[in-house]
Amino acid sequence: MRFARSGLLAVALTAALAGCAGSREAREQQQFVEQPVEALYNQAARALDRRLFVEAAAGFEEVQRQHPFSAWARRAMLMNAYANYSMNRYDQAIAAAQQFLALHPGNDSAPYAYYLIALSHFEQILDVGRDQRTTENALQALRDAANRFPDSPYAADARLKIEMVYDQLAGKEMAVGRFYLRRDLHLAAINRFRNVVVNPQFQRTTHAPEALHRLVESYLSVGMTEQAQRAAAVLGHNFPGSDWYRRTYTLMTGRGVEVLTEDQQRERGWLSQLFGGAR
């Protein structure tokens, strides 16, 4: 009786496993059964509207898999990129947008594809204390979005983000310069701060006033009084009410160094050689 019961259990288990396997195969067949392209696309679009990004991305991929040569597949490729961007899968988003551009470079949606690539790089920008390769990638991608299609609705935002990227890169220079300054490596610090001041892209960033102040600080530390006066004059002319100019004024007067105006600097012929050797 015991053996009979065991045999019945084995038969039941075998039947159950067979049923599970059969139902799994049925589900897989149902999952991959070819569907009308419009229905597939709309299903993925509805998932995107409900912020079900994983489901949406899978749905747009299925449109491309089942109907690769349709206009819907072309649209799904870009929507797949957006779905991946929305869930911070930036590498997948970039790859999908780049695939779209490789296959359809002249499409009306090409400006958006470039913009989506730029956004995916931009969102990955790290803090100023880290390697800035990602920042440089973002800068190049944003330039592509702004310059290739300057009249597109995305170009203005791309240009704004370019300024933000320059601010990030200038911040990196400042962080390195401050690092050298804290260790009394004044000439190395001067090179970093000068780069922020003389680089036309960095001059417009929020770091320019501090860079001028740090130059004054560094020049005074190595006895380059005239160069410090020049930097202070430029700081006073361009940022007269800033906290950095007040700090510079206090620093210089505290060390008995005359703070010159820009007109006084010009009279001495210094302004044309702002950071060169003294006459």
VOKOLVEX-460529 format. One record per residue (C-alpha): residue number from 1; residue in one letter; y, z, x. Coordinates in nm, 3 decimals, padded with zeros to 5 digits, m for minus. Example, Ala and Ser with C-alpha at 12.3 -4.5 7.8 and 13.67 -1.06 7.14 Angstrom:
2
REC seq type      yy      zz      xx
REC   1    a m00.450  00.780  01.230
REC   2    s m00.106  00.714  01.367
//
This chain:
279
REC seq type      yy      zz      xx
REC   1    m  00.000  00.000  00.000
REC   2    r  00.226  00.083  00.289
REC   3    f  00.158 m00.255  00.450
REC   4    a  00.216 m00.436  00.122
REC   5    r  00.552 m00.266  00.079
REC   6    s  00.646 m00.358  00.437
REC   7    g  00.546 m00.715  00.370
REC   8    l  00.760 m00.725  00.059
REC   9    l  01.058 m00.586  00.255
REC  10    a  01.010 m00.849  00.524
REC  11    v  00.997 m01.125  00.266
REC  12    a  01.307 m00.988  00.096
REC  13    l  01.492 m00.960  00.429
REC  14    t  01.395 m01.317  00.521
REC  15    a  01.515 m01.441  00.186
REC  16    a  01.839 m01.249  00.220
REC  17    l  01.904 m01.388  00.568
REC  18    a  01.826 m01.737  00.448
REC  19    g  02.064 m01.684  00.159
REC  20    c  02.336 m01.561  00.395
REC  21    a  02.284 m01.856  00.625
REC  22    g  02.292 m02.090  00.331
REC  23    s  02.607 m01.937  00.190
REC  24    r  02.771 m01.945  00.535
REC  25    e  02.690 m02.313  00.573
REC  26    a  02.819 m02.374  00.224
REC  27    r  03.144 m02.196  00.307
REC  28    e  03.183 m02.394  00.630
REC  29    q  03.119 m02.719  00.447
REC  30    q  03.368 m02.618  00.182
REC  31    q  03.620 m02.519  00.449
REC  32    f  03.601 m02.851  00.632
REC  33    v  03.559 m03.077  00.333
REC  34    e  03.820 m03.352  00.339
REC  35    q  04.107 m03.287  00.103
REC  36    p  04.404 m03.497 m00.007
REC  37    v  04.668 m03.485  00.262
REC  38    e  04.949 m03.384  00.029
REC  39    a  04.745 m03.093 m00.106
REC  40    l  04.664 m02.974  00.246
REC  41    y  05.024 m02.995  00.357
REC  42    n  05.163 m02.820  00.051
REC  43    q  04.910 m02.540  00.088
REC  44    a  05.023 m02.482  00.447
REC  45    a  05.389 m02.504  00.342
REC  46    r  05.335 m02.239  00.075
REC  47    a  05.177 m02.011  00.335
REC  48    l  05.481 m02.066  00.556
REC  49    d  05.716 m01.977  00.270
REC  50    r  05.521 m01.653  00.224
REC  51    r  05.550 m01.584  00.599
REC  52    l  05.174 m01.613  00.644
REC  53    f  05.227 m01.783  00.977
REC  54    v  04.868 m01.776  01.104
REC  55    e  04.744 m01.936  00.785
REC  56    a  05.029 m02.186  00.789
REC  57    a  04.967 m02.292  01.149
REC  58    a  04.596 m02.340  01.075
REC  59    g  04.682 m02.541  00.765
REC  60    f  04.918 m02.774  00.949
REC  61    e  04.657 m02.824  01.220
REC  62    e  04.407 m02.917  00.949
REC  63    v  04.645 m03.181  00.816
REC  64    q  04.654 m03.337  01.163
REC  65    r  04.277 m03.310  01.203
REC  66    q  04.190 m03.471  00.871
REC  67    h  04.472 m03.725  00.847
REC  68    p  04.589 m03.788  01.206
REC  69    f  04.763 m04.120  01.139
REC  70    s  04.956 m04.022  00.828
REC  71    a  05.325 m03.945  00.796
REC  72    w  05.218 m03.600  00.678
REC  73    a  05.046 m03.536  01.013
REC  74    r  05.368 m03.618  01.198
REC  75    r  05.557 m03.369  00.986
REC  76    a  05.277 m03.111  01.013
REC  77    m  05.290 m03.127  01.393
REC  78    l  05.648 m03.004  01.397
REC  79    m  05.587 m02.747  01.124
REC  80    n  05.295 m02.615  01.326
REC  81    a  05.534 m02.569  01.618
REC  82    y  05.772 m02.376  01.393
REC  83    a  05.492 m02.155  01.256
REC  84    n  05.386 m02.065  01.610
REC  85    y  05.746 m01.997  01.710
REC  86    s  05.783 m01.767  01.408
REC  87    m  05.498 m01.546  01.526
REC  88    n  05.616 m01.545  01.890
REC  89    r  05.347 m01.782  02.013
REC  90    y  05.603 m01.957  02.228
REC  91    d  05.368 m02.149  02.455
REC  92    q  05.187 m02.296  02.153
REC  93    a  05.519 m02.379  01.989
REC  94    i  05.643 m02.558  02.301
REC  95    a  05.318 m02.750  02.336
REC  96    a  05.324 m02.865  01.973
REC  97    a  05.690 m02.972  01.990
REC  98    q  05.633 m03.155  02.319
REC  99    q  05.334 m03.335  02.166
REC 100    f  05.555 m03.440  01.877
REC 101    l  05.817 m03.579  02.116
REC 102    a  05.556 m03.759  02.325
REC 103    l  05.417 m03.935  02.017
REC 104    h  05.742 m03.980  01.821
REC 105    p  06.036 m03.978  02.064
REC 106    g  06.264 m04.175  01.834
REC 107    n  06.191 m03.980  01.518
REC 108    d  06.481 m03.835  01.320
REC 109    s  06.334 m03.489  01.380
REC 110    a  06.342 m03.525  01.759
REC 111    p  06.667 m03.319  01.789
REC 112    y  06.498 m03.031  01.610
REC 113    a  06.190 m03.059  01.835
REC 114    y  06.412 m03.028  02.145
REC 115    y  06.595 m02.737  01.985
REC 116    l  06.268 m02.560  01.900
REC 117    i  06.151 m02.597  02.260
REC 118    a  06.483 m02.452  02.378
REC 119    l  06.458 m02.159  02.138
REC 120    s  06.103 m02.085  02.251
REC 121    h  06.220 m02.064  02.612
REC 122    f  06.535 m01.871  02.517
REC 123    e  06.341 m01.604  02.330
REC 124    q  06.140 m01.534  02.645
REC 125    i  06.438 m01.455  02.867
REC 126    l  06.365 m01.133  03.051
REC 127    d  06.599 m00.857  03.165
REC 128    v  06.823 m00.919  03.465
REC 129    g  06.600 m00.707  03.689
REC 130    r  06.314 m00.957  03.663
REC 131    d  06.250 m01.304  03.800
REC 132    q  06.480 m01.552  03.627
REC 133    r  06.254 m01.858  03.623
REC 134    t  06.220 m01.827  03.246
REC 135    t  06.598 m01.812  03.216
REC 136    e  06.633 m02.131  03.418
REC 137    n  06.371 m02.302  03.198
REC 138    a  06.570 m02.196  02.893
REC 139    l  06.889 m02.333  03.045
REC 140    q  06.733 m02.673  03.108
REC 141    a  06.581 m02.690  02.759
REC 142    l  06.910 m02.593  02.597
REC 143    r  07.091 m02.860  02.797
REC 144    d  06.840 m03.114  02.669
REC 145    a  06.902 m03.006  02.311
REC 146    a  07.281 m03.014  02.353
REC 147    n  07.319 m03.327  02.565
REC 148    r  07.059 m03.561  02.420
REC 149    f  07.188 m03.519  02.066
REC 150    p  07.545 m03.383  02.095
REC 151    d  07.624 m03.455  01.729
REC 152    s  07.311 m03.292  01.586
REC 153    p  07.343 m02.972  01.381
REC 154    y  07.161 m02.785  01.661
REC 155    a  07.385 m02.886  01.951
REC 156    a  07.659 m02.630  01.885
REC 157    d  07.415 m02.340  01.880
REC 158    a  07.247 m02.475  02.193
REC 159    r  07.584 m02.481  02.372
REC 160    l  07.653 m02.123  02.263
REC 161    k  07.317 m02.012  02.397
REC 162    i  07.386 m02.193  02.725
REC 163    e  07.686 m01.963  02.774
REC 164    m  07.458 m01.666  02.703
REC 165    v  07.212 m01.792  02.964
REC 166    y  07.489 m01.827  03.223
REC 167    d  07.585 m01.469  03.145
REC 168    q  07.225 m01.371  03.210
REC 169    l  07.216 m01.553  03.544
REC 170    a  07.550 m01.406  03.649
REC 171    g  07.413 m01.064  03.554
REC 172    k  07.124 m01.125  03.792
REC 173    e  07.368 m01.197  04.074
REC 174    m  07.557 m00.879  03.992
REC 175    a  07.240 m00.670  03.987
REC 176    v  07.140 m00.796  04.331
REC 177    g  07.494 m00.747  04.462
REC 178    r  07.504 m00.387  04.338
REC 179    f  07.165 m00.328  04.499
REC 180    y  07.303 m00.440  04.837
REC 181    l  07.624 m00.245  04.787
REC 182    r  07.438  00.081  04.723
REC 183    r  07.258  00.031  05.055
REC 184    d  07.578 m00.045  05.246
REC 185    l  07.474 m00.406  05.301
REC 186    h  07.828 m00.516  05.232
REC 187    l  07.821 m00.874  05.360
REC 188    a  07.510 m00.952  05.153
REC 189    a  07.679 m00.792  04.851
REC 190    i  07.995 m00.998  04.907
REC 191    n  07.796 m01.322  04.895
REC 192    r  07.652 m01.230  04.555
REC 193    f  07.982 m01.119  04.404
REC 194    r  08.161 m01.426  04.542
REC 195    n  07.904 m01.648  04.375
REC 196    v  07.997 m01.501  04.037
REC 197    v  08.367 m01.553  04.104
REC 198    v  08.362 m01.905  04.248
REC 199    n  08.086 m02.058  04.030
REC 200    p  08.269 m02.234  03.743
REC 201    q  07.990 m02.148  03.499
REC 202    f  07.990 m01.782  03.595
REC 203    q  08.367 m01.743  03.591
REC 204    r  08.365 m01.748  03.210
REC 205    t  08.104 m01.475  03.178
REC 206    t  08.156 m01.109  03.103
REC 207    h  08.070 m01.023  03.465
REC 208    a  08.373 m01.185  03.628
REC 209    p  08.606 m00.879  03.617
REC 210    e  08.346 m00.649  03.769
REC 211    a  08.261 m00.910  04.034
REC 212    l  08.624 m00.913  04.147
REC 213    h  08.637 m00.534  04.156
REC 214    r  08.313 m00.517  04.354
REC 215    l  08.456 m00.769  04.599
REC 216    v  08.757 m00.543  04.651
REC 217    e  08.523 m00.249  04.702
REC 218    s  08.304 m00.441  04.949
REC 219    y  08.594 m00.590  05.145
REC 220    l  08.759 m00.252  05.185
REC 221    s  08.431 m00.104  05.306
REC 222    v  08.420 m00.347  05.598
REC 223    g  08.792 m00.336  05.672
REC 224    m  08.879 m00.679  05.528
REC 225    t  09.203 m00.556  05.370
REC 226    e  09.371 m00.892  05.310
REC 227    q  09.065 m01.033  05.134
REC 228    a  09.056 m00.723  04.916
REC 229    q  09.422 m00.776  04.826
REC 230    r  09.353 m01.136  04.728
REC 231    a  09.064 m01.044  04.502
REC 232    a  09.269 m00.764  04.347
REC 233    a  09.558 m01.002  04.277
REC 234    v  09.330 m01.247  04.096
REC 235    l  09.178 m00.961  03.898
REC 236    g  09.524 m00.832  03.804
REC 237    h  09.639 m01.179  03.696
REC 238    n  09.336 m01.267  03.484
REC 239    f  09.233 m00.924  03.354
REC 240    p  09.546 m00.709  03.379
REC 241    g  09.451 m00.462  03.106
REC 242    s  09.086 m00.425  03.198
REC 243    d  08.919 m00.107  03.309
REC 244    w  08.804 m00.290  03.621
REC 245    y  09.162 m00.362  03.726
REC 246    r  09.258  00.002  03.669
REC 247    r  08.966  00.106  03.888
REC 248    t  09.068 m00.145  04.154
REC 249    y  09.429 m00.023  04.149
REC 250    t  09.316  00.339  04.186
REC 251    l  09.075  00.249  04.465
REC 252    m  09.331  00.057  04.668
REC 253    t  09.621  00.296  04.627
REC 254    g  09.387  00.582  04.706
REC 255    r  09.315  00.418  05.040
REC 256    g  09.680  00.342  05.106
REC 257    v  09.641 m00.035  05.054
REC 258    e  09.929 m00.220  04.888
REC 259    v  09.835 m00.387  04.559
REC 260    l  10.001 m00.728  04.556
REC 261    t  10.080 m00.944  04.258
REC 262    e  09.956 m01.301  04.243
REC 263    d  10.311 m01.425  04.306
REC 264    q  10.324 m01.217  04.622
REC 265    q  09.989 m01.360  04.725
REC 266    r  10.119 m01.714  04.666
REC 267    e  10.427 m01.647  04.874
REC 268    r  10.203 m01.551  05.164
REC 269    g  09.999 m01.869  05.121
REC 270    w  09.679 m01.676  05.048
REC 271    l  09.596 m01.795  04.702
REC 272    s  09.482 m02.142  04.809
REC 273    q  09.226 m01.986  05.041
REC 274    l  09.121 m01.710  04.808
REC 275    f  08.810 m01.598  04.991
REC 276    g  08.859 m01.765  05.327
REC 277    g  08.980 m01.611  05.649
REC 278    a  09.325 m01.454  05.669
REC 279    r  09.612 m01.642  05.825
//
